[in-house]
Amino acid sequence: MNCPKSLQLSRHFLYHHAMSRPLQIAESSVVRRLFGPWLLVWGLWAGIVAGSAPLFLSTPEKTEWAWVYRRAALRMQAGEPVNVIEPVAYAYPPAMAFLTVPLSNGSPRLGALAWLAINAAALAVLMTGCQRLCGGPRPFEPLDGRWLLVFITAMLLNLRYTIAPLQHQQFDLVIAALVVGGCWALAAGRKAAAGISIGTAAAMKCTPLLFLPWLLWRREWKAAALLLTLAVGLNVLPDAVFPQTNGRRYGQDWIDSFAAAPARQGPGQWFTEPSQNQSLAGTMARWFGRPSNAGPSEIDAPGAADDRAAIDNDRSAERDGENARLLRIIVYGTSFLLLLTTVLVCGRPLKPLGQTPAGPPTSDAAGQRLDAGSHANADRHRPRPTLQLAIESSAVCCLMLLLSPMTGKAHFVVMLLPCFLLARLAVLEGDRRLWFVLALMAVAGPLTTKGILGRDLGGVVLDWGLPTLYLVLGLVGSWLAVRYRDQPMINDA
């Protein structure tokens, strides 16, 4: 039966309209599933950056960025010493000042704006790198509720410390991003990029050098060689580009002025308020350091005051020497035990990092048969890194802060990686032990802020070293996570 042309057009329109509605609904569902959770993730990133912007831009000439890093870069360009002992001192290796030179020649506001943009990019790399290194989805891939819980848990545990470098316009966020980005490059098989990234971080602050023995331990020769080359080379290069007018070397100035201070003064002694040093040495120096000489007064015989003062001075010097020796034994002995335990837990030396075996499946996820040499088959089932890399690099991050001569709260930003790892295993594996560790970390870390406890109690908690306990718990959690080291990452590297 022949239908009028207008009726055929109407039926054709209704058919295609009806068929397109399920597709539109499906597309809307996919958009919500892809972008809904990620709006929370990147909304948090944008909120942190926007909240920090006034600290960078309101009075850029008075910020720590201008007083410390920009001033050091300007001094270096003028051939002057950069490691000068002064109230607001630049106490870092010369590489950090050298890398600041491109940002120092314009106006303070322009340099602060560029530094804010670099920190915003570093925060994005850090957040994404931690999630990917622990097996999480790529940006804007489907993010289910469990991974969203992992993200929220990790960020809540470390948010206070993630914001701290931005509050003071310091380099620690960039260093953490370089370390985590280097670990992720290693997971993806880009060993040269891994060595360059971590080596640049080690050049600016020596603590990432702890990755060098770990890379050698895991037979990552190329990454280890590049790490050492960058760490040394970037600190020697300023002597060639901006030689000092007095003929001295920048690296030697840094060693003489700051790096050798713990050897001269004892563990835990640094150019800062003692309670701000939350490294293992800093906390133990408060626990086992020199006791107060105050005590009950004694009645001296007439004429014996001068003799007693001389005797007290001799006894005080002797007691200080004994305390320093005891403190060194405690600090170095505890550090050795932490290193030894980590080595024993992580396994035998010169064994490469674990990878899942490559398998030649005959069909893909949709059940369609794959040719043996097809690109899809090779890409889908190539060897992938296991969680061993994330677990061991998390342990190294904890040891970086614990074994450092000085660790402040801004340095804790790199702990975002252990937080992501432990949250991932607690949520996805249901590990109750790791949930317990995370709960203790919450008490020792974010809940110890002076904004919650008040200034007086918050100061007492810092003296006790609860943030140091936060680091120790992160390390213990990494030890407990070793049982999952052969587990493959959820997503491809």
C-alpha positions as CSV (number, residue, x, y, z in Angstrom):
1,M,0.0,0.0,0.0
2,N,1.4,3.4,-1.0
3,C,1.4,6.1,1.6
4,P,1.4,9.8,0.9
5,K,4.8,11.4,0.9
6,S,4.0,13.6,3.9
7,L,3.0,10.6,6.0
8,Q,6.2,8.8,5.1
9,L,8.2,11.8,6.2
10,S,6.3,12.0,9.5
11,R,6.8,8.3,10.2
12,H,10.5,8.7,9.4
13,F,10.8,11.7,11.8
14,L,9.0,9.9,14.6
15,Y,11.2,6.8,14.2
16,H,14.5,8.6,14.3
17,H,13.2,10.8,17.2
18,A,12.3,7.8,19.2
19,M,15.6,6.0,18.5
20,S,17.6,9.1,19.4
21,R,16.1,9.5,22.9
22,P,17.7,6.4,24.5
23,L,21.0,7.5,23.0
24,Q,20.6,11.0,24.5
25,I,19.7,9.5,27.9
26,A,22.7,7.2,27.7
27,E,25.0,10.0,26.7
28,S,23.7,12.1,29.5
29,S,24.4,9.2,31.9
30,V,27.9,8.8,30.6
31,V,28.6,12.5,31.0
32,R,27.4,12.4,34.6
33,R,29.4,9.3,35.3
34,L,32.6,10.7,33.7
35,F,32.5,14.3,34.8
36,G,30.4,14.3,38.0
37,P,33.0,12.8,40.4
38,W,35.8,14.6,38.6
39,L,34.1,17.9,39.2
40,L,34.6,17.3,42.9
41,V,38.3,16.4,42.3
42,W,39.2,19.3,40.1
43,G,36.9,21.6,42.1
44,L,39.0,20.9,45.2
45,W,42.1,21.6,43.1
46,A,40.6,24.9,41.9
47,G,39.6,25.8,45.4
48,I,43.1,25.3,46.8
49,V,44.7,27.3,44.0
50,A,42.1,30.1,44.2
51,G,42.4,30.3,48.0
52,S,46.2,30.6,47.8
53,A,46.2,33.2,45.1
54,P,45.9,36.2,47.4
55,L,48.9,35.0,49.5
56,F,51.0,35.1,46.3
57,L,49.6,38.3,44.7
58,S,48.4,40.7,47.4
59,T,51.9,41.9,48.5
60,P,54.3,39.9,46.3
61,E,57.4,41.9,47.4
62,K,56.8,40.8,51.1
63,T,56.2,37.1,50.5
64,E,58.7,34.3,51.4
65,W,59.0,33.8,47.7
66,A,60.5,37.3,47.3
67,W,62.5,37.4,50.5
68,V,64.1,34.0,50.2
69,Y,64.1,32.5,46.7
70,R,63.9,35.6,44.4
71,R,66.6,37.5,46.5
72,A,68.9,34.4,46.3
73,A,68.5,34.3,42.5
74,L,69.2,38.0,42.2
75,R,72.3,37.6,44.4
76,M,73.5,34.7,42.3
77,Q,73.2,36.7,39.1
78,A,75.3,39.4,40.7
79,G,78.0,36.9,41.7
80,E,77.3,37.3,45.4
81,P,77.0,34.5,48.0
82,V,73.5,33.1,48.3
83,N,73.8,31.0,51.5
84,V,74.1,33.9,54.0
85,I,73.2,33.4,57.7
86,E,70.6,36.1,58.3
87,P,67.1,36.3,60.0
88,V,65.3,35.2,56.7
89,A,68.0,33.0,55.2
90,Y,68.2,30.9,52.0
91,A,69.3,27.5,53.4
92,Y,69.0,25.3,50.3
93,P,71.4,24.0,47.7
94,P,72.4,26.5,45.0
95,A,70.3,24.6,42.3
96,M,67.1,26.0,43.8
97,A,68.3,29.6,43.4
98,F,69.6,28.8,39.9
99,L,66.3,27.4,38.8
100,T,64.5,30.5,40.2
101,V,66.6,32.9,38.0
102,P,64.1,32.9,35.0
103,L,61.3,34.1,37.4
104,S,63.3,36.7,39.2
105,N,64.2,39.3,36.6
106,G,60.7,40.8,36.1
107,S,58.5,42.6,38.6
108,P,57.8,40.8,41.9
109,R,54.1,40.5,41.0
110,L,54.9,38.9,37.6
111,G,57.3,36.5,39.2
112,A,54.7,35.6,41.9
113,L,52.0,35.0,39.3
114,A,54.3,32.7,37.4
115,W,55.2,30.9,40.6
116,L,51.5,30.5,41.4
117,A,50.9,28.9,38.0
118,I,53.9,26.5,38.5
119,N,52.5,25.5,41.9
120,A,49.0,25.0,40.4
121,A,50.4,22.7,37.8
122,A,52.5,20.9,40.4
123,L,49.4,20.3,42.5
124,A,47.6,18.8,39.5
125,V,50.5,16.5,38.8
126,L,50.8,15.5,42.4
127,M,47.1,14.6,42.8
128,T,46.9,12.8,39.5
129,G,50.2,11.0,39.9
130,C,49.4,9.7,43.3
131,Q,46.1,8.3,42.1
132,R,47.6,6.8,38.9
133,L,50.6,5.3,40.8
134,C,48.2,3.5,43.1
135,G,46.2,2.1,40.2
136,G,43.5,4.7,39.9
137,P,41.8,5.8,36.7
138,R,43.1,8.4,34.3
139,P,41.6,11.9,34.5
140,F,38.0,11.9,33.2
141,E,37.9,8.1,32.9
142,P,34.9,6.7,34.9
143,L,35.5,7.3,38.6
144,D,33.3,5.0,40.7
145,G,32.3,5.5,44.3
146,R,35.1,3.5,45.8
147,W,37.8,5.5,44.0
148,L,36.1,8.7,45.0
149,L,36.2,7.5,48.6
150,V,39.9,6.8,48.2
151,F,40.5,10.3,46.9
152,I,38.5,11.9,49.7
153,T,40.2,9.9,52.4
154,A,43.7,10.6,51.1
155,M,43.0,14.3,50.7
156,L,41.5,14.7,54.1
157,L,44.5,13.0,55.7
158,N,47.0,15.3,53.9
159,L,45.1,18.4,53.0
160,R,46.6,20.5,55.8
161,Y,50.1,19.6,54.6
162,T,49.2,20.0,50.9
163,I,48.2,23.6,51.6
164,A,51.2,24.5,53.8
165,P,53.7,25.0,50.9
166,L,51.3,27.4,49.2
167,Q,50.8,29.4,52.4
168,H,54.5,30.1,52.5
169,Q,55.2,30.1,48.7
170,Q,57.8,27.4,49.1
171,F,59.3,24.8,46.7
172,D,58.0,21.7,48.6
173,L,54.9,21.2,46.4
174,V,57.1,21.3,43.2
175,I,59.6,18.9,44.8
176,A,56.7,16.5,45.7
177,A,55.3,16.7,42.2
178,L,58.7,15.9,40.7
179,V,59.2,12.9,43.0
180,V,55.7,11.4,42.4
181,G,55.9,12.3,38.7
182,G,59.3,10.5,38.5
183,C,57.8,7.4,40.2
184,W,54.9,7.4,37.8
185,A,57.3,7.7,34.8
186,L,59.2,4.7,36.2
187,A,55.9,2.8,36.4
188,A,55.2,3.7,32.8
189,G,58.6,2.5,31.6
190,R,60.1,6.0,31.0
191,K,63.2,5.5,33.0
192,A,65.1,8.5,31.7
193,A,62.2,10.8,32.6
194,A,62.1,9.2,36.0
195,G,65.8,9.9,36.7
196,I,65.6,13.4,35.4
197,S,62.5,14.2,37.4
198,I,63.7,12.8,40.8
199,G,67.2,14.1,40.1
200,T,65.9,17.7,39.7
201,A,64.0,17.3,43.0
202,A,67.2,16.0,44.7
203,A,69.2,18.9,43.3
204,M,66.9,21.4,45.0
205,K,66.6,19.6,48.3
206,C,68.9,16.7,49.2
207,T,66.3,14.4,50.8
208,P,65.1,12.9,47.5
209,L,68.6,11.5,47.1
210,L,67.3,8.6,49.2
211,F,65.7,7.3,46.0
212,L,69.2,6.7,44.6
213,P,70.0,3.6,46.7
214,W,66.5,2.4,46.2
215,L,66.8,2.6,42.4
216,L,70.1,0.8,42.6
217,W,68.5,-1.8,44.9
218,R,65.9,-2.4,42.2
219,R,68.4,-2.5,39.3
220,E,67.1,0.7,37.7
221,W,70.6,1.7,36.6
222,K,69.6,4.3,34.0
223,A,67.2,6.2,36.3
224,A,69.8,6.1,39.1
225,A,72.6,7.4,36.9
226,L,70.5,10.3,35.6
227,L,69.3,11.1,39.2
228,L,72.9,11.4,40.4
229,T,73.9,13.4,37.3
230,L,71.1,15.9,37.7
231,A,71.5,16.2,41.5
232,V,75.2,17.0,41.2
233,G,75.2,18.8,37.8
234,L,72.5,21.4,38.7
235,N,74.5,22.4,41.8
236,V,77.8,22.7,39.9
237,L,76.3,24.6,36.9
238,P,75.8,27.9,38.8
239,D,79.6,28.2,39.3
240,A,80.0,28.2,35.5
241,V,77.1,30.5,34.6
242,F,77.2,33.0,37.5
243,P,80.7,32.6,39.2
244,Q,81.1,34.4,42.5
245,T,83.3,37.4,42.6
246,N,85.1,36.2,45.7
247,G,86.2,33.0,43.9
248,R,84.3,30.6,46.2
249,R,81.9,27.9,45.0
250,Y,78.2,28.0,45.8
251,G,78.0,24.4,46.9
252,Q,80.9,24.8,49.4
253,D,79.2,27.9,50.8
254,W,76.0,25.9,51.4
255,I,77.9,23.0,53.0
256,D,79.8,25.3,55.3
257,S,76.9,27.5,56.3
258,F,74.0,25.0,56.6
259,A,74.5,21.4,55.5
260,A,77.2,20.7,58.1
261,A,75.3,22.3,61.0
262,P,73.8,19.0,62.4
263,A,77.3,17.6,62.5
264,R,78.6,20.5,64.5
265,Q,75.6,21.1,66.8
266,G,74.2,17.6,67.1
267,P,71.1,15.9,65.7
268,G,67.9,17.9,65.5
269,Q,69.6,21.3,65.6
270,W,68.5,23.6,62.8
271,F,67.9,27.2,62.1
272,T,64.3,27.2,63.2
273,E,62.1,27.0,66.2
274,P,62.8,23.5,67.8
275,S,59.1,22.6,67.9
276,Q,58.8,23.1,64.2
277,N,61.3,20.4,63.4
278,Q,59.2,17.2,63.2
279,S,62.0,15.0,61.8
280,L,63.0,12.0,63.8
281,A,66.1,13.9,65.0
282,G,64.1,17.0,65.9
283,T,61.6,15.2,68.0
284,M,64.2,13.1,69.8
285,A,66.2,16.2,70.5
286,R,63.2,17.5,72.4
287,W,62.7,14.2,74.2
288,F,66.3,13.4,75.1
289,G,68.1,16.7,74.7
290,R,69.8,18.8,77.3
291,P,67.7,18.9,80.5
292,S,67.0,22.1,82.3
293,N,69.6,23.0,84.9
294,A,67.0,24.7,87.1
295,G,66.6,23.0,90.4
296,P,66.2,23.6,94.1
297,S,68.5,26.4,95.3
298,E,71.3,25.6,97.7
299,I,72.8,27.8,100.4
300,D,76.5,28.5,99.7
301,A,79.1,29.4,102.3
302,P,80.4,32.9,102.1
303,G,83.2,33.3,99.5
304,A,82.3,30.0,97.7
305,A,80.1,31.5,94.9
306,D,82.9,31.9,92.4
307,D,84.3,28.4,93.0
308,R,80.8,26.9,92.7
309,A,80.1,28.8,89.4
310,A,83.3,27.3,87.9
311,I,82.4,23.8,89.0
312,D,78.8,24.2,87.6
313,N,80.2,25.4,84.3
314,D,82.5,22.3,84.1
315,R,79.7,20.0,85.0
316,S,77.3,21.6,82.5
317,A,79.8,21.2,79.7
318,E,80.4,17.6,80.7
319,R,76.6,16.9,80.9
320,D,76.1,18.6,77.5
321,G,78.7,16.3,75.9
322,E,77.1,13.2,77.5
323,N,73.7,14.3,76.3
324,A,74.9,14.9,72.8
325,R,76.6,11.5,72.6
326,L,73.4,9.8,74.0
327,L,71.2,11.7,71.5
328,R,73.4,10.7,68.6
329,I,73.2,7.0,69.6
330,I,69.4,7.2,70.0
331,V,68.8,9.1,66.7
332,Y,71.2,7.2,64.5
333,G,70.3,3.8,66.1
334,T,66.6,4.4,65.5
335,S,67.2,5.6,62.0
336,F,69.3,2.5,61.3
337,L,66.5,0.2,62.6
338,L,63.9,2.0,60.4
339,L,66.1,1.5,57.4
340,L,66.9,-2.1,58.2
341,T,63.2,-3.0,58.8
342,T,62.2,-1.4,55.5
343,V,65.0,-3.3,53.6
344,L,64.0,-6.6,55.2
345,V,60.3,-6.1,54.5
346,C,60.8,-5.0,50.9
347,G,62.8,-8.1,49.9
348,R,66.2,-9.1,48.5
349,P,68.4,-6.7,46.6
350,L,69.0,-6.5,42.9
351,K,65.6,-7.8,42.1
352,P,63.7,-5.8,39.5
353,L,60.4,-4.2,40.4
354,G,57.5,-6.6,39.9
355,Q,55.4,-6.7,36.7
356,T,52.3,-8.7,35.8
357,P,53.2,-11.4,33.2
358,A,52.1,-10.7,29.6
359,G,49.4,-13.0,28.4
360,P,48.2,-13.7,24.9
361,P,44.4,-13.9,25.3
362,T,42.4,-15.0,22.4
363,S,39.5,-12.5,22.9
364,D,39.0,-9.0,24.2
365,A,36.6,-7.8,26.9
366,A,33.7,-7.9,24.4
367,G,34.3,-11.5,23.5
368,Q,35.6,-10.8,20.0
369,R,38.5,-12.9,18.9
370,L,41.8,-11.1,18.6
371,D,44.6,-12.0,16.2
372,A,47.9,-13.0,17.9
373,G,49.7,-10.0,16.4
374,S,47.0,-7.4,16.7
375,H,47.9,-4.0,18.2
376,A,44.8,-4.1,20.5
377,N,46.0,-7.4,22.0
378,A,49.5,-6.2,22.6
379,D,48.4,-3.0,24.2
380,R,45.8,-4.5,26.4
381,H,47.9,-7.3,27.7
382,R,51.4,-6.0,27.8
383,P,53.2,-6.4,31.2
384,R,52.1,-3.9,33.7
385,P,53.7,-2.7,37.0
386,T,52.4,-4.1,40.2
387,L,51.7,-2.2,43.4
388,Q,55.3,-2.9,44.6
389,L,56.5,0.4,43.1
390,A,53.9,2.4,44.8
391,I,54.5,0.6,48.1
392,E,58.3,1.0,48.1
393,S,58.3,4.6,46.9
394,S,55.8,5.4,49.6
395,A,58.2,4.0,52.2
396,V,61.0,6.0,50.7
397,C,58.9,9.2,50.9
398,C,58.3,8.5,54.6
399,L,62.0,7.9,55.3
400,M,62.9,11.1,53.4
401,L,61.1,13.1,56.0
402,L,62.0,11.0,59.1
403,L,65.7,11.0,58.4
404,S,66.0,14.6,57.3
405,P,67.9,16.9,59.7
406,M,64.9,19.3,59.5
407,T,61.3,18.5,58.5
408,G,58.6,21.2,58.7
409,K,54.9,20.8,58.0
410,A,55.3,22.1,54.5
411,H,57.6,19.2,53.7
412,F,54.7,16.7,54.6
413,V,53.1,17.4,51.2
414,V,54.9,14.4,49.7
415,M,53.0,12.2,52.2
416,L,50.0,12.4,49.9
417,L,51.4,9.3,48.1
418,P,51.4,7.1,51.2
419,C,48.0,8.4,52.1
420,F,46.6,7.4,48.6
421,L,48.3,4.0,48.8
422,L,46.9,3.2,52.3
423,A,43.4,4.6,51.4
424,R,43.4,2.6,48.2
425,L,44.2,-0.7,50.0
426,A,41.8,0.0,52.9
427,V,38.9,0.8,50.6
428,L,39.3,-1.6,47.8
429,E,40.7,-4.5,49.8
430,G,38.8,-3.9,53.0
431,D,42.0,-4.2,55.0
432,R,41.0,-3.4,58.6
433,R,44.6,-3.0,59.8
434,L,45.2,-0.2,57.3
435,W,41.9,1.5,58.3
436,F,43.2,1.5,61.9
437,V,46.5,3.0,60.7
438,L,44.6,5.7,58.7
439,A,42.6,6.5,61.8
440,L,45.7,6.9,63.9
441,M,47.3,9.1,61.2
442,A,44.2,11.3,61.3
443,V,44.6,11.8,65.0
444,A,48.4,12.4,64.8
445,G,48.2,14.6,61.7
446,P,45.3,16.8,60.6
447,L,43.6,16.8,64.0
448,T,46.6,18.3,65.8
449,T,46.3,21.6,64.1
450,K,46.2,24.7,66.3
451,G,43.0,25.7,64.6
452,I,41.3,22.7,66.3
453,L,43.3,22.3,69.5
454,G,44.1,26.0,70.2
455,R,47.5,27.7,70.2
456,D,48.6,26.4,73.6
457,L,47.6,22.8,73.3
458,G,48.7,22.8,69.6
459,G,52.1,23.9,70.7
460,V,52.3,21.1,73.3
461,V,51.4,18.5,70.6
462,L,54.2,19.8,68.4
463,D,56.6,19.5,71.3
464,W,55.5,15.9,71.8
465,G,56.1,15.2,68.1
466,L,52.7,13.9,67.0
467,P,53.3,14.9,63.4
468,T,56.4,12.8,63.6
469,L,54.2,9.9,64.7
470,Y,52.1,10.6,61.5
471,L,55.3,9.9,59.4
472,V,56.1,6.8,61.4
473,L,52.5,5.5,60.9
474,G,52.8,6.1,57.2
475,L,56.0,4.0,57.1
476,V,54.4,1.2,59.2
477,G,51.4,1.3,56.8
478,S,53.8,0.9,53.9
479,W,55.3,-2.2,55.6
480,L,51.8,-3.7,56.1
481,A,51.0,-3.0,52.5
482,V,53.8,-5.2,51.2
483,R,51.5,-8.2,51.3
484,Y,49.8,-6.6,48.2
485,R,53.0,-5.9,46.3
486,D,52.3,-8.6,43.6
487,Q,48.8,-7.2,42.9
488,P,48.6,-5.6,39.5
489,M,47.5,-2.0,39.0
490,I,43.8,-1.7,38.1
491,N,44.6,0.4,35.0
492,D,47.4,0.3,32.4
493,A,50.5,2.4,33.1
